[in-house]
Amino acid sequence: MSRDPAPTDGAPIAADRVLTLPNLISFVRLLGVPLFLWLFLVVRADAVAVAVLAVGGTSDWVDGWVARRMRQVSRLGELLDPFADRLYILATLLAFTAREVVPWQFTAALLARELLLLGSLGVLRRYGYGPPPVHYVGKTATFLLLAAFPILLLADSVPGLATAAGAIGWGLAWWGLVLYWVAGAMYVVQARRLVREMRTRRAGAAA
């Protein structure tokens, strides 16, 4: 999730800095992705994999909170944060699909949304725009998905918890999927509006 700019109370922000505490937290979260994949797919240490996934996935708010608290909001951080979230989601989905924790149809639905967003970002770049700001719907969807994955893994790994954990995990996962697509549709609408405005300005300048 993107970090919201800190309140403008006169103190400087770290807009162009790279070596900040929030960015370090984001890098550590990124390192958790290959660690989870190794534990889950190679070692088959599911209990430890659950812990890594739970910490890495549900701590996505920490770097943004630290950035605002310490006035270390940076452009790199605004890019790293959602990138880490997407990497956790995609890596976890592919790993879960490989071990049949989730059906391939669920994975395909989420991957299709990512392809839609990539196409929209490509169009925006052609017109000189960067990625649109993350909407709260997208933030909520990401939180639900990242919370659902360790619960689904717990349901798959501990038979005694399969019924309760499976119900909770799939409830969060399906709501996350729906909101993920809602957020994707909102980004597409926003991208179309920006492109239309740019085309109008270009037509006016050419007239």
C-alpha positions as CSV (number, residue, x, y, z in Angstrom):
1,M,0.0,0.0,0.0
2,S,1.3,3.4,-0.8
3,R,2.3,5.7,1.9
4,D,0.2,8.8,2.3
5,P,2.2,12.0,2.5
6,A,2.9,13.2,6.0
7,P,1.1,16.3,7.2
8,T,2.7,19.5,6.1
9,D,3.6,21.1,9.4
10,G,6.8,22.7,8.2
11,A,9.2,19.9,8.8
12,P,11.1,18.4,5.8
13,I,10.3,15.0,4.4
14,A,12.7,12.5,2.9
15,A,11.2,12.7,-0.6
16,D,14.4,11.7,-2.5
17,R,16.2,9.7,0.2
18,V,16.9,6.0,-0.2
19,L,18.4,5.0,3.1
20,T,15.5,5.5,5.4
21,L,14.0,3.2,8.1
22,P,10.7,2.7,6.3
23,N,12.6,1.7,3.1
24,L,14.7,-0.7,5.2
25,I,11.5,-2.3,6.5
26,S,10.2,-2.7,3.0
27,F,13.4,-4.4,1.9
28,V,13.2,-6.8,4.8
29,R,9.6,-7.6,3.9
30,L,10.8,-8.3,0.3
31,L,13.4,-10.7,1.7
32,G,10.6,-12.6,3.4
33,V,9.2,-13.7,0.0
34,P,12.1,-16.0,-1.1
35,L,12.4,-17.2,2.5
36,F,8.7,-18.2,2.5
37,L,9.0,-19.9,-0.9
38,W,12.0,-21.9,0.3
39,L,10.3,-23.0,3.5
40,F,7.0,-23.8,1.8
41,L,8.1,-25.5,-1.4
42,V,11.6,-26.9,-0.7
43,V,11.9,-27.6,3.0
44,R,8.1,-28.1,3.5
45,A,8.4,-26.5,6.9
46,D,4.8,-25.3,6.9
47,A,4.6,-24.1,10.5
48,V,7.6,-21.7,10.0
49,A,6.3,-20.7,6.6
50,V,3.0,-19.7,8.2
51,A,4.9,-17.5,10.6
52,V,7.0,-15.9,7.9
53,L,3.9,-15.3,5.8
54,A,1.9,-13.9,8.7
55,V,4.6,-11.5,9.7
56,G,5.5,-10.4,6.2
57,G,2.0,-10.1,4.9
58,T,0.2,-8.5,7.8
59,S,3.0,-6.0,8.6
60,D,2.4,-4.1,5.4
61,W,1.2,-1.1,7.4
62,V,4.3,-0.8,9.5
63,D,6.6,0.9,6.9
64,G,3.9,3.4,5.9
65,W,3.2,4.2,9.6
66,V,6.9,4.7,10.3
67,A,7.3,6.8,7.2
68,R,4.6,9.2,8.3
69,R,5.7,9.2,12.0
70,M,9.3,9.9,11.3
71,R,8.6,12.2,8.3
72,Q,10.6,9.9,6.0
73,V,8.1,9.6,3.2
74,S,10.0,9.0,0.0
75,R,9.2,8.3,-3.7
76,L,11.1,5.0,-3.4
77,G,9.0,4.0,-0.4
78,E,5.8,4.8,-2.3
79,L,6.9,2.4,-5.0
80,L,8.4,-0.3,-2.7
81,D,5.4,-0.7,-0.4
82,P,2.8,-1.7,-3.0
83,F,5.5,-3.7,-4.9
84,A,6.2,-5.8,-1.7
85,D,2.4,-6.3,-1.3
86,R,2.0,-7.5,-4.8
87,L,5.0,-9.7,-4.7
88,Y,3.7,-11.4,-1.5
89,I,0.3,-12.0,-3.1
90,L,1.7,-13.3,-6.4
91,A,4.4,-15.5,-4.8
92,T,2.0,-16.9,-2.3
93,L,-0.7,-17.6,-4.9
94,L,1.7,-19.5,-7.2
95,A,3.1,-21.5,-4.3
96,F,-0.3,-22.3,-2.9
97,T,-1.5,-23.3,-6.4
98,A,1.6,-25.6,-6.8
99,R,0.7,-27.4,-3.6
100,E,-3.1,-27.3,-4.2
101,V,-3.9,-25.1,-1.2
102,V,-6.0,-22.9,-3.4
103,P,-7.6,-23.8,-6.8
104,W,-6.0,-22.5,-10.0
105,Q,-9.2,-20.7,-10.8
106,F,-8.7,-18.4,-7.8
107,T,-5.2,-17.7,-8.8
108,A,-6.2,-17.0,-12.4
109,A,-8.8,-14.5,-11.2
110,L,-6.2,-12.5,-9.3
111,L,-3.6,-12.8,-12.0
112,A,-6.1,-11.5,-14.6
113,R,-6.6,-8.4,-12.4
114,E,-2.9,-7.8,-12.3
115,L,-2.7,-8.1,-16.1
116,L,-5.5,-5.5,-16.4
117,L,-3.7,-3.2,-14.1
118,L,-0.4,-3.6,-16.0
119,G,-2.2,-2.7,-19.2
120,S,-3.6,0.4,-17.7
121,L,-0.2,1.4,-16.3
122,G,1.4,0.9,-19.8
123,V,-1.2,3.3,-21.3
124,L,-0.6,5.9,-18.5
125,R,3.2,5.8,-19.1
126,R,2.6,6.5,-22.8
127,Y,0.9,9.7,-21.8
128,G,3.6,10.6,-19.2
129,Y,1.7,9.6,-16.1
130,G,3.1,7.4,-13.3
131,P,1.1,4.8,-11.3
132,P,-2.1,6.2,-9.8
133,P,-2.3,6.6,-6.0
134,V,-3.5,3.5,-4.1
135,H,-7.2,3.7,-3.2
136,Y,-8.5,2.7,0.2
137,V,-10.5,-0.1,-1.5
138,G,-7.2,-1.5,-2.9
139,K,-5.6,-1.2,0.5
140,T,-8.5,-3.1,2.1
141,A,-8.4,-5.8,-0.6
142,T,-4.7,-6.3,-0.1
143,F,-5.0,-6.5,3.7
144,L,-7.8,-9.1,3.4
145,L,-5.8,-11.3,1.0
146,L,-2.6,-11.0,3.0
147,A,-4.5,-11.9,6.1
148,A,-6.3,-14.8,4.4
149,F,-3.2,-16.6,3.1
150,P,-1.6,-17.7,6.4
151,I,-5.0,-18.8,7.7
152,L,-5.6,-20.9,4.6
153,L,-2.1,-22.4,5.0
154,L,-2.9,-23.1,8.6
155,A,-6.1,-24.9,7.6
156,D,-4.2,-27.0,5.1
157,S,-1.4,-27.9,7.5
158,V,-3.3,-28.6,10.7
159,P,-6.2,-31.0,10.1
160,G,-7.8,-30.2,13.5
161,L,-8.2,-26.6,12.4
162,A,-9.2,-27.2,8.8
163,T,-12.9,-26.5,9.2
164,A,-12.7,-23.3,11.3
165,A,-9.6,-21.9,9.7
166,G,-10.8,-22.8,6.2
167,A,-14.0,-21.0,6.7
168,I,-12.3,-17.8,8.0
169,G,-9.5,-18.0,5.4
170,W,-11.8,-18.4,2.4
171,G,-14.2,-15.7,3.7
172,L,-11.4,-13.3,3.8
173,A,-9.9,-14.5,0.5
174,W,-13.2,-14.2,-1.5
175,W,-13.9,-10.7,-0.1
176,G,-10.4,-9.7,-0.9
177,L,-10.8,-11.0,-4.5
178,V,-14.0,-9.1,-5.0
179,L,-12.5,-5.8,-3.6
180,Y,-9.3,-6.4,-5.6
181,W,-11.3,-6.4,-8.8
182,V,-13.4,-3.4,-7.6
183,A,-10.1,-1.5,-7.0
184,G,-8.8,-2.6,-10.4
185,A,-11.9,-1.2,-12.1
186,M,-11.5,2.1,-10.2
187,Y,-7.9,2.3,-11.4
188,V,-9.0,1.7,-15.0
189,V,-11.6,4.4,-14.8
190,Q,-9.1,6.8,-13.3
191,A,-6.6,6.0,-16.1
192,R,-9.2,6.6,-18.8
193,R,-10.0,10.0,-17.3
194,L,-6.4,11.0,-17.2
195,V,-5.8,9.9,-20.8
196,R,-8.9,11.7,-21.9
197,E,-7.8,14.9,-20.2
198,M,-4.3,14.6,-21.8
199,R,-5.9,14.1,-25.3
200,T,-8.1,17.1,-24.8
201,R,-5.1,19.3,-23.8
202,R,-3.1,18.0,-26.8
203,A,-6.0,18.7,-29.2
204,G,-6.4,22.2,-27.7
205,A,-2.7,22.9,-28.1
206,A,-2.7,21.7,-31.7
207,A,-5.8,23.8,-32.6
